[in-house]
Amino acid sequence: MYKTLFNINIYHSYFLDEGERMFFEFGGGNNGITPLTDKEKQSLEAQYNVNDFLRIIPTKETKEALKNHRLLFREHKKGIRVLSETLTEIAEEGNQEVTRYSPILRLPNSLMLTFYLKVHHTYFENFSKVIEKNEKQLYYLSNKGSSALNLFETIAEVKKWSSFLISDSETRKLLHQLESEKEFQTTTPNLVTIANIEDSIIDTIESKITNTIPLDEDEQKVLDTMNDFVSRVKNTGIIGIVQVQVSGDNNTNLTEDILVKNKQTQLFDVPKQCLLKEFPQFAICIENRTTFWRYTKVSENLIMTTSEEKPLTMNGRVEIAKQDVSPVPQEDYYFPNPTPESIKKEAQDYYSEVFI
């Protein structure tokens, strides 16, 4: 019998918000906008499919680990689920017998499952509040503590995607670790890989960068090689990495050891690794990008720009009045909402271009 070991849901506000009405009201407020009803949320969620823009792909090493530990990887509309083949056990709770599920093969506490988050939507970066592709940073979601900004926890509230951006240095080290694990598992070594770079050299380089000490020529070549590798990875569409370990931090373990019934003595004295009574659910939401909306009336040589940034959403409509743009036009215009195809970055601001 297969039972869920853990579940990961990845949401995106661009597909779930309706105009300025937010599906997830991060920060606890909706700025006076009428909130979505539960029925409206159910309707939006029923249409949502993370596979429309993102794939969650296990690494080759993780595929082997899943197979070797009798685990199944399954995609669904919100993300992924990993299941474990189990045996039924009987445990005791409050003088009552309860059914628990134990993996057929014990899952080591150190077992780490790694997944790439790979985007395949042409305009993803336009409608998503994410780091630009040319930056040397990734998003890192893990239930193991690190120097990353946040621990990926199994708590009730949905976490903001932006909270999991790691630094250039952490990104380089993470990809080096993954490449090293890949090389360790292969029988045909890849001669062109950052896995061949020694950890001590990387530590020296990162320490010098942190302390603003100039690199020598060889160190600079190594740094350039690692940065080039990060760029190649990001150019394939990978924006982040998920790592989930059986033994997590801050109560994010995937299993627990309990005493179950001894079938011969009927006593509850047999230690067994069991799945949690409620499987861990990790949830995160990618925020939609907000932009200034710039309306151009070519025939009148008129350019009007919203005074505030507005959210890009697939559903609903943001109403724009002439008082919302500058300069304020004398005539009344219909201001359509922009699509994500046309975006420009000027200084640190993003503009959506609309011709009317």
N, C-alpha and C positions, 0 to 999 in steps of 0.2 A: 504494500500500500504506500503510495507516494503522498507525503504531506508537505505543506509549504514550510521551507526553512526561513526565508525572508522575502520581502517584496519591496520593490523600488518604484515609486511613482514620480514622473517628471511632468510638470505642468508648464504651460506657457500662457502668459496673460494676453498676448496678441490674439490667441484663438479663443480665450475664455472670457475676456472683458467684453462689454457691450458699450461702445463709445467710452464715455467717462465713468460708466458704472462698472466698478471693479469686482471681479470674482473673488479675489483675495484682497482684503483691505489692510495691506501692510501699514503698520504705524497706528492702527486702530481707528482711523477716521476716513470718511468718504467725501470730505470737503463740501458738505451740504447737498451732494448729489443723491438722488433717490437710490437706495441700494437695490441690488438684484434680489428678487424673492427666491425662496428655496426651489419653487417650481421652475423658475427661469434658469437657475443654476443647474438643475437636473437636466434641463433641455440642452444647455450649452455643453455640459459634461458628456452627455450621450453622443454628441456629434464630434467630440474631441478624439484625436488619434495622434499620439506622439510620433508615430511612424511617418506622418506626413512631412516631417521636417528633420527627424533625428533617429539614428539607430544606436542601440546599446549593444556593443559587440564584445563578447568574451575574447581574451587573448588566447593564443594557441596553447600556452601553458595552462590557462584556466580550463580550456576545453578538456585537456588531459586530466586535470584534477577532478573535474566534474565526473568524467567517465570512471576514474579510478575509485571514487568515493560513492558511487551509485547515486549521483545527483543529476537532476534534470534542469535544463535552462529553458524557460518559456517566455516568449514575448507576449505582451497584451497591449491594449489600446492606450494605457497610461504609462507603461514602462516594461519592467521584467519581473519575473518570479523565478526563484530557485527552489526546487523541491527535493526532498530526501526520501529514498526508499526506507521504510520503517517497519518495525515490528511493534505489535500492541503490547503494552505493559500495564500492570495494575499498581497504582500507588494509593497512599492513604492521605486524606485531607480532612481534618476535623472529624475523625472517627468514621469517615465515609470512604468507600472505595471509588476511585476515579480512574478513567482511562487516560494513559499517556502514550506517547509514541517515541520509540528509540531508533536512531539510525541503525540500519543493518550493519554498516561498517562505521566504527567510531570515527568521528570527525576530529582530527587533531586541533587543539586550541590555536596552533600557529597557522592553520590552513587559511590562506589568503586568496580570495577570488578577485580578479582584476578585469575591468571592462573599459573599453574605449567608448567615448561619447562622440559620435561622428555625424556631422550635419550634412544633409544632402539637398537642402532647399536653397535655390539660387539667391533669394533675397533675405536669407536668415539674418545676416549682420545688419541689414537695413531696419528691420522691425524688432530687433532684439537689443536689449541693453547689455551688451557684452563687450569685452576687450577686443580691439581691432585685430584682424588676422596678422598684420605685420608686427604686432607686439610679441615679445618672446615670453609670453605667459600663458598658462593653462589654468583651468578650474580643476580642483582636486577635492573629491568627496570620499571621505574614509571614516570608519568608526574607530580607527586607531589614532591616538594623539600624535601630533607632529607640530612642526612650526607653522603649519597652515593656519589661516585665520580662524577657522571654526571646525569643530568636530561634527561629523555627519551623524546626528543622533536620531533615535527612534522615539520622537516625542509627538504629541498631538498636533502641534501647529506646523504649518508648512514653512520651510526655510526659504529665504531669498537666495537666489543663485549668486548674486553679486558678493555674498559673504564668503564665497569659497574660492576666490581668486588667489593664486599663490604667486610669489615673486619670480623674477627671472632665474635667480639662483636655485630656488626650490624646484622650478620647472626643469632646469638642466639636470639636477641631481635625480629627480624622479624618473626622467626618461633614460638616464644612464643606468639606473637601477633596473628598469624594465628590460633594457637591451642586454644587460649583463645576465639577467635571469634567462633570457631567450638564448643567449650564446651557451650558457651552462647546460641547457637542455638539448642542444643540437649536436648531431654527430658530424656535421659538415660546417666547420667554423666559417663565419663571414669575415673576410679580411678587411672589409670596408665598413666599419661600425664603431660607434663611440664606446662600445663595450670594451674595446682594447685599451682605452685610457685608464690609467691606474687611479684608484680612489685618492691616493695621497696627492697626486698632481692636481686633481680637481679641488681638493680641500685647500691646497696652497693658493690656487687661483682665486677661489671664492673668498678666502680670507683677505687676500690683497685687495680685491674689489671692495670688500666691506670697509677696509681701512684706508681706501684711496691710495694704495701703493701701486706705482706703475708696474705693469707686467713686462717681462723680458720678451724677446722675439718668439721664442718657442712657446711660452705660455700664451701669448696672444694668438698664435696659430691654433693651439688647442681650444681656446675660447671661441675663436671664429668657427672652428669645426663643430663645436657643440651648438652654437647658435644657429648654424646652417641646418643642423639636424632638427632643431626645434621648428625652424621655418618649414622644412620639408614635411614634418609631421602635421603641422597646422594647415599646410596647403592641401593635404589630403581630406580636410574637413574635420579633423579631430579638434575639438575645443576643450575637452576635459577627460578626466580619468576617475573611475570609481574603484575603490578597493574596500572590500568587506572581509573582515577576519572573523573566524568563529569566536575567538575571545576578543571582544572589543573593550573600549574604555567607557567609563561613565555609564555603566549599566546598559551597554549595547551588545552584550553577548548574544549569540544566536542559539545557544543550548544551555542546559543546566544539568548538574549531576544531582540525582535524587535517589532515595531508597525505594525499591519496588518489591512486589510480593515474590517470595521464594515459592515456586510451585510445589516443592517437596514438603517444606515445613509450614507453608502458609504465613510465614512471618515476613514483615516488610524490612528485610535486612540485606537486599541485594543492590549494591550501588550500580546505577545505570545512567548513561548520558541520554537525556531526553530533549526533544524539541520543547520550546517554550509553549505554555498553554495558549497564549495568543502570539502568533508569529510576528516578528519585528517588521514594522513598516517604516521605510525611509521615504520622505516626501520633500520635494524641492520645486520651486517655481522660478522659471526664467522670466524676468520682467520685460515688458514691451518697451521699446524705445519711445521717448517723447522728443518731438522736434518743433521748431518754429515753422509755421506754415506760411509760405510765401506765394502770394497770388499775383500773377502777371497778366495785365490786360494790354496785349501788344498794340491793339488798334488805338489805344489812348495813351500809350507810353506810360502806363501807370503800374507801379509795383507796391503792393500792400502786404505787410507782414504782421502776423499775430504778435501781440505784446507778450504773450506767455507761450511756453511750450505746451503742445497738445499730444495726447497719446495716439499711437497708431494701433488700430484694432481691425480685425477682419469682420467683426460683427458690430451692428449698431451704427450710430452717427453722432458726431460731436457738432452741435449747433454753433455756427460762427455768425455773429452779428457784425454790422459795420463798425460798431464801437469797439470790437475786439481786435481790429487791425489798425495799423499805422502806416501812412497817414489815413485818417478817417475819410472815406469817400463821401462826396455829396450825394451821389445816387445810391439806391439800394441794389445790392448784388446778391446773387446766390453763390455761396462759398462752398463748393464741394469738398468733401474730405479727401486728402491725398491717398494714393496707393503707395506701397513700399518701394516701387521700382525706382523712383526718382528722389535721391537724397544727396545733398551736398554738405560737406563739412567745411566750415569757415572758422578759423581759430579753433576754439573748443566747442563751438555750437554746431548743431545739425539743423539743416533746413530741408523741408519737403517742398518741392517745386510743383506748383499747379498753374496751368494756363487757363484763363477764363475768357 
